[in-house]
């Protein structure tokens, strides 16, 4: 009977030791997982920062390109309008000069 009690005690000691080792391994695994999660968090944050900066640069470049194109188009339209106004103004200038020179107040 004493032998059985010793074997049970020995088995309980081994079980306690196995349980303690498993708890230590579990704690180490949890610690490693937390460390890895922090690393992934930092890496993800850095990656997002890089993507955001690249997106901002790309958007800024696209906006500058669109601005330049719109400005160029607006200048062309303004020049075309000014040319049209100048072309049409010649007949009015001629009429004013004719009226001043000839003294007529009639508009043709």
FENDANOR-V41000 format. One record per residue. N is the residue number from 1. RES is the residue in one letter. SS is DSSP state (@ for helix, = for strand, . for the rest). Layout:
# FENDANOR-V41000
N_RES_SS ; N_RES_SS
This chain:
# FENDANOR-V41000
1_X_. ; 2_X_@ ; 3_X_@ ; 4_X_@ ; 5_X_@ ; 6_X_@ ; 7_X_@ ; 8_X_@ ; 9_X_@ ; 10_X_@ ; 11_X_@ ; 12_X_@ ; 13_X_@ ; 14_X_@ ; 15_X_@ ; 16_X_@ ; 17_X_@ ; 18_X_@ ; 19_X_@ ; 20_X_@ ; 21_X_@ ; 22_X_@ ; 23_X_@ ; 24_X_@ ; 25_X_@ ; 26_X_@ ; 27_X_@ ; 28_X_@ ; 29_X_@ ; 30_X_@ ; 31_X_@ ; 32_X_@ ; 33_X_@ ; 34_X_@ ; 35_X_@ ; 36_X_@ ; 37_X_@ ; 38_X_@ ; 39_X_@ ; 40_X_@ ; 41_X_@ ; 42_X_@ ; 43_X_@ ; 44_X_@ ; 45_X_@ ; 46_X_@ ; 47_X_@ ; 48_X_@ ; 49_X_@ ; 50_X_@ ; 51_X_@ ; 52_X_@ ; 53_X_@ ; 54_X_@ ; 55_X_@ ; 56_X_@ ; 57_X_@ ; 58_X_@ ; 59_X_@ ; 60_X_@ ; 61_X_@ ; 62_X_@ ; 63_X_@ ; 64_X_@ ; 65_X_@ ; 66_X_@ ; 67_X_@ ; 68_X_@ ; 69_X_@ ; 70_X_@ ; 71_X_@ ; 72_X_@ ; 73_X_@ ; 74_X_@ ; 75_X_@ ; 76_X_@ ; 77_X_@ ; 78_X_@ ; 79_X_@ ; 80_X_@ ; 81_X_@ ; 82_X_@ ; 83_X_@ ; 84_X_@ ; 85_X_@ ; 86_X_@ ; 87_X_@ ; 88_X_@ ; 89_X_@ ; 90_X_@ ; 91_X_@ ; 92_X_@ ; 93_X_@ ; 94_X_@ ; 95_X_@ ; 96_X_@ ; 97_X_@ ; 98_X_@ ; 99_X_@ ; 100_X_@ ; 101_X_@ ; 102_X_@ ; 103_X_. ; 104_X_. ; 105_X_. ; 106_X_. ; 107_X_. ; 108_X_.
